[in-house]
């Protein structure tokens, strides 16, 4: 979670870029998390949509692509805060080009709407054209992290079949999303709010959840 606090005036990083992963960089010696952008975790995998549906290491691929784009370049940033890990949260540019826009536009990262819609329109264009990650099936990075935390805490079901997301809406409605549905990738499961994973639709209905309409 990117809980932010106001940064000191001197926190705006600038300098040579070292890529940590698809949305985290060291810039001028400061660790920076790009604002309103979310890229796959290094250990995350994706599945091809067609053919043999090969599973491949898309998180590592995104990091490699980010290195090809930015490593060793000079960047300047406008900081908006720091997250709970002490990283500066900022919008950054290289050669006058917004780094977040470049990543999202190429399908290497997603607009992180929980923290701003800065890149929502750019993501829509990338998605409609099937660029990068949009040509594959994957769990949204935020969902992947939440699932990993829940598994670590012993609250997530095990096994590949347990991929149905039981979400509780702001109005308190219990709705489950299955892989392939419109909002599946964006739905984040928070066990602390009573949300949970299900292995089958029947299991979700029996627990009081209804299917998402799209």
C-alpha positions in Angstrom: 0.0 0.0 0.0 1.3 3.4 -0.9 0.2 5.4 2.1 1.9 8.8 1.5 3.0 11.7 3.6 4.2 15.1 2.4 7.9 14.9 1.3 10.5 17.5 2.3 11.2 20.1 -0.4 14.6 18.6 -1.1 13.1 15.1 -1.7 12.5 15.6 -5.5 15.1 13.2 -7.0 17.1 13.9 -10.1 20.2 12.1 -11.5 21.2 8.8 -13.1 18.6 6.0 -13.1 19.1 2.6 -11.8 16.2 0.2 -12.4 15.0 -1.9 -9.5 11.9 -3.3 -11.2 9.1 -2.0 -13.5 7.9 0.8 -11.3 10.7 1.3 -8.8 14.0 3.1 -9.5 17.0 4.6 -7.8 17.4 8.1 -9.1 20.3 10.3 -7.9 20.8 7.9 -5.0 17.1 8.0 -3.8 14.7 5.1 -4.1 11.6 6.2 -6.2 8.2 4.6 -6.7 6.5 6.0 -9.7 3.2 7.7 -8.9 0.0 6.1 -10.1 1.8 3.3 -11.9 1.8 -0.4 -11.0 4.1 -3.0 -12.8 4.3 -6.8 -12.3 6.3 -8.0 -9.4 9.7 -9.6 -10.3 8.4 -13.1 -9.4 5.1 -12.7 -11.2 4.2 -14.8 -14.3 1.7 -14.4 -17.1 -0.1 -16.8 -19.5 -0.3 -16.5 -23.2 -3.9 -16.0 -24.4 -3.6 -18.3 -27.4 -1.7 -21.3 -28.6 -0.3 -23.5 -25.9 -1.0 -20.9 -23.3 2.6 -20.9 -22.1 3.3 -19.5 -18.6 6.2 -17.1 -18.7 8.1 -14.8 -16.4 6.5 -11.5 -17.3 7.7 -9.7 -14.1 11.4 -10.3 -15.0 10.7 -9.3 -18.6 9.2 -6.0 -17.6 12.2 -5.2 -15.5 14.5 -6.0 -18.4 12.4 -3.7 -20.7 12.6 -0.9 -18.1 16.3 -1.3 -18.0 16.6 -1.1 -21.7 14.5 2.1 -21.6 15.9 4.0 -18.6 19.1 2.4 -17.1 21.9 4.9 -17.0 19.7 7.8 -18.3 19.3 11.0 -16.3 15.9 11.6 -14.8 14.2 14.5 -13.0 11.2 14.0 -10.7 8.4 15.9 -9.0 7.8 14.2 -5.6 4.3 13.9 -4.2 5.1 12.0 -1.0 6.8 8.9 0.5 5.3 5.5 1.0 5.5 3.2 4.0 8.7 1.7 2.7 10.5 5.1 2.7 10.5 5.4 -1.1 9.8 8.8 -2.7 6.6 8.7 -4.7 7.0 10.8 -7.8 6.3 11.5 -11.4 9.6 11.3 -13.3 10.8 12.1 -16.8 13.8 11.1 -19.0 14.6 13.2 -22.0 11.4 15.1 -21.5 9.3 12.0 -21.7 7.2 10.9 -18.7 8.5 7.5 -17.5 5.1 6.4 -16.2 3.4 7.3 -19.5 6.2 5.4 -21.4 5.7 2.3 -19.4 1.9 2.3 -19.4 1.8 3.2 -23.1 4.0 0.3 -24.0 1.9 -2.1 -21.9 4.7 -2.7 -19.4 2.7 -1.4 -16.5 -0.8 -0.4 -15.5 -2.5 2.8 -14.3 -2.7 2.4 -10.5 -6.2 4.0 -10.2 -6.2 3.7 -6.4 -3.5 6.4 -6.4 -4.6 8.6 -9.3 -5.9 8.4 -12.9 -2.8 10.1 -14.4 -2.4 7.3 -16.9 -5.9 5.8 -17.2 -6.5 7.0 -20.8 -3.0 5.9 -21.9 -3.7 2.4 -20.4 -7.1 2.2 -22.3 -5.3 2.9 -25.6 -2.6 0.3 -24.8 -5.2 -2.3 -23.8 -7.3 -1.7 -26.9 -4.3 -2.3 -29.1 -3.1 -5.4 -27.1 0.3 -3.9 -26.3 2.8 -5.7 -24.0 1.1 -7.3 -21.1 -2.3 -6.7 -22.5 -1.7 -9.5 -25.0 -1.5 -12.0 -22.1 -3.6 -13.1 -19.1 -2.3 -12.1 -15.7 -3.3 -11.2 -12.2 -3.1 -7.5 -11.5 0.1 -6.7 -9.5 -1.9 -5.3 -6.5 -4.0 -8.5 -6.4 -0.8 -10.6 -6.7 0.7 -8.8 -3.7 -2.5 -9.2 -1.7 -2.8 -12.8 -2.5 0.8 -13.4 -1.5 0.2 -11.6 1.9 -3.0 -13.6 2.5 -1.2 -16.8 1.6 1.6 -15.9 4.0 -1.0 -15.2 6.7 -2.7 -18.5 6.0 -6.0 -16.9 4.8 -5.8 -17.7 1.1 -6.8 -21.0 -0.5 -4.1 -23.0 -2.2 -4.1 -24.4 -5.7 -4.4 -22.8 -9.1 -8.2 -23.4 -9.2 -8.8 -21.0 -6.3 -8.7 -17.9 -8.4 -12.2 -16.4 -7.9 -12.2 -13.1 -6.1 -14.8 -12.4 -3.4 -15.0 -8.6 -3.2 -17.1 -6.4 -1.0 -18.2 -3.2 -2.7 -18.3 0.2 -1.0 -22.1 -0.4 -0.6 -21.4 -3.7 1.2 -22.4 -5.9 -1.6 -20.6 -9.3 -1.8 -19.7 -9.8 -5.5 -17.3 -12.4 -6.9 -15.2 -12.0 -10.0 -14.0 -14.9 -12.1 -10.9 -14.9 -14.4 -11.8 -13.4 -17.7 -14.4 -11.0 -16.5 -14.1 -7.3 -17.2 -13.1 -6.1 -13.7 -11.2 -9.2 -12.6 -7.7 -7.8 -13.1 -8.5 -4.6 -11.2 -10.2 -6.3 -8.2 -7.9 -6.4 -5.2 -8.7 -8.8 -2.3 -8.3 -7.4 1.2 -8.7 -10.2 3.8 -8.8 -7.7 6.6 -12.0 -6.3 5.1 -13.6 -9.7 5.0 -12.9 -10.3 1.3 -11.7 -13.7 0.3 -10.7 -16.2 -2.5 -12.9 -19.0 -3.7 -12.1 -22.2 -5.6 -15.5 -22.4 -7.4 -18.5 -20.2 -8.2 -20.7 -22.6 -6.3 -18.5 -22.2 -3.2 -18.8 -18.4 -3.6 -22.6 -18.5 -4.0 -22.9 -20.8 -1.0 -21.0 -18.2 1.1 -23.3 -15.4 0.1 -21.5 -13.8 -2.8 -23.2 -13.2 -6.2 -21.5 -13.2 -9.6 -20.3 -9.9 -11.1 -22.6 -8.9 -14.0 -19.7 -8.3 -16.5 
